[in-house]
Amino acid sequence: MPRLVGQRSNTGANITVLIILLAIFGVCLEYFGVIDIVPGFGQEGRYFQLKIQPSNEQVIEQPNQ
């Protein structure tokens, strides 16, 4: 649909909304532990485990040879 004559486009408002949405998305990623920019911010454990590290209970002891 063509723009009406004499009306300005609101690209500034669209860019502002986009920046706010990106900031909210970044805070969510930081909170759930996907990214770690601010140390100590967010949940205690990571939401997405990058690597599974074995605990002491998961390690099978092998006898010394």
C-alpha positions in Angstrom: 0.0 0.0 0.0 1.6 3.3 -0.9 2.4 5.8 1.8 0.1 8.7 2.2 1.4 12.0 0.9 2.8 14.1 3.7 3.0 11.4 6.3 6.4 10.5 7.8 7.5 6.9 8.2 8.1 5.8 11.8 11.3 3.9 11.3 12.7 5.4 14.5 10.0 3.8 16.5 10.5 0.5 14.8 14.2 0.5 15.5 13.6 1.4 19.2 11.2 -1.5 19.6 13.7 -3.8 17.9 16.5 -2.7 20.3 14.2 -3.2 23.3 13.2 -6.7 22.2 16.9 -7.7 21.6 17.8 -6.4 25.0 15.0 -8.5 26.6 16.1 -11.5 24.7 19.7 -11.0 25.8 18.7 -10.7 29.4 16.8 -14.0 29.1 19.8 -15.7 27.6 22.0 -14.4 30.4 19.5 -15.4 33.1 19.2 -19.0 31.9 23.0 -19.4 31.5 23.3 -19.7 27.8 25.7 -16.7 27.8 27.8 -15.5 30.8 28.6 -11.8 30.5 27.7 -10.8 34.0 29.2 -13.2 36.6 26.7 -14.3 39.3 23.6 -13.2 37.4 20.8 -15.7 36.8 20.0 -19.2 38.0 22.4 -21.2 40.1 22.8 -24.0 37.5 23.1 -23.8 33.8 19.8 -24.3 31.9 21.6 -25.8 28.9 24.5 -28.1 29.8 27.3 -27.6 27.4 29.3 -30.7 28.6 28.3 -33.4 30.9 31.0 -33.7 33.5 30.9 -36.9 35.6 30.5 -36.6 39.3 32.2 -38.9 41.8 29.2 -41.2 41.9 29.2 -41.6 38.1 32.9 -42.6 37.8 33.5 -46.3 37.9 36.4 -47.3 39.9 38.9 -49.6 38.3 41.2 -51.8 40.3 44.9 -51.0 40.2 46.9 -53.3 38.0 
